[in-house]
Amino acid sequence: MSKFCNTSVKNIIFLLIPVLSILFKSCNQNIFLKSKSRSLSKTLINSPVLQQEFNGFVLYDLKKDKKIIDINGNKFFTPASNTKVFTFYTSLMILNDSMPIIKYITKADSIIFWGTGNPLCLNPDFERNTHAIKLLKDSGKKLYFCDDNFQDQRFGSGWAWDDYIYDYQLEKNAFPIYGNRLLIKFYADSIDFSPKIFKITTLLDSNFYHRAEFDNEFEIGKFKTSDKLQIPFITDSITINKLLSLAIEKQINKCPTEKIDQEQTKILKIKIPDTLYLRLLHDSDNFIAEQLIQMCSFTLFDTLNTKKTINYSKKYILSELNNNCRWVDGSGLSRYNLFSPNDLVYVLKLIYNKLPWSKITGYFPTAGISGTLKNNYPKIKKPFVYAKSGSLSNNYNLSGYIQTKKGNRYIFSFMNNHFLEKSKTIKKEIEKTLLLIYNNF
């Protein structure tokens, strides 16, 4: 009996050795990870650069499904273009794989049509998109344009409205065309511009451009032949009618006054081109962000209104955000926006669970390779950071994904507000932090 017991004990010990070895190894790894996390947290907290500003940093381990570093993770920051990450996921969920191009009713002798917020029509940033133009031009009928479904303002709440002259703040509207901006190219002794309906005055003795806030007349100074100007134009219904008439080569009439049976309307849709989301995230295009929100509103409510889309998303798509942030626009131009690093980690995790890794690394700018991060991390041979930046004066944020040298994946959000030094200094500190994570986690 004693011999049997001894044998059994030996067998049990023999069987337990690999289990105990795994547990011991796992325990050591957890202790090592905690030690590294504490060390990195201490480094960030004691950084002389970061001590001069308000910052937050969260690092989330996707494999372990938990946060391993949280510095001011619940505090609110001005997110700038990090807001576009929320716009991106909301658009993915509402639009799915198609986008509305034009809404219309076909009658015996006419077509009545509405805009849907579609930003592609004759937009010079995209492959020439003429779906809406073709439908109207080929109809051979009288055309009537209605814009009563646009229930929003031309600019967002909290935008710098006196920036109306700059191409990063284009007007929102129901039927964008030509990207809602005048494109000007310079030659040795002349200029060329598109679209052609606007009045252009050249100023040979100056090197500036101007347009009165409520006037589509442009004064253009002398620029280099390599320069290219993009100046927003006013998108009222009269201007849109003129631009559509030019493109279709046919008169566009005002919306008829009689009651319209909305049940007769049709909507032309196309597959969303990847270039739309690349423009949103790689180029941080504010215009595309705002019009995506408008198209989401049209899809949900048959009207275009930024606030409606945001409220819907907070209630049904990003429910953890409800009453836990301030979200007012699609682009992040507004300083009224307030998100926390935890909010960014939350939406980035949802994106990670929805899209394959190959899509994520394609859509998000890659440090050292593409988009707004192209000039960052030039010494790294293998890409490892895929993230969206966000900057306004005195603010710089970076949120996204990192794949370490060991192949581990993390979500991070590094938010920095209210600094006086150049953003280049903050970017270097972020780069140093992410390199530490890449090499050690």
Secondary structure, 3 states (H helix, E strand, C coil): CHHHHHHHHHHHHHHHHHHHHHHHHHHHHHHHHHHHHHHHHHHHHCCCCHHHCEEEEEEEECCCCEEEEEECCCCCECCHHHHHHHHHHHHHHHHCCEEEEEEEEECCCEEEEECCCCCCECCCCCCCECHHHHHHHHHCCEEEEECCCECCCCCCCCCCHHHCCCCCCCCCCCCCCHHHEEEEEECCCCEEEECCCCEEEECCCCCCEEECCCCCEEEECCCCCCCEEEEECCCCHHHHHHHHHHHHCCCEEECCCCCCCHHHCEEEEEECCHHHHHHHHCCCCHHHHHHHHHHHHHHHHCCECHHHHHHHHHHHHCHHHCCCCECCCCCCCCCCCEECHHHHHHHHHHHHHHCCHHHHHHHCCECCCCHHHCCCCCCCCCCCEEEEEEEECCEEEEEEEEECCCCCEEEEEEEEECCCCCHHHHHHHHHHHHHHHHHHC
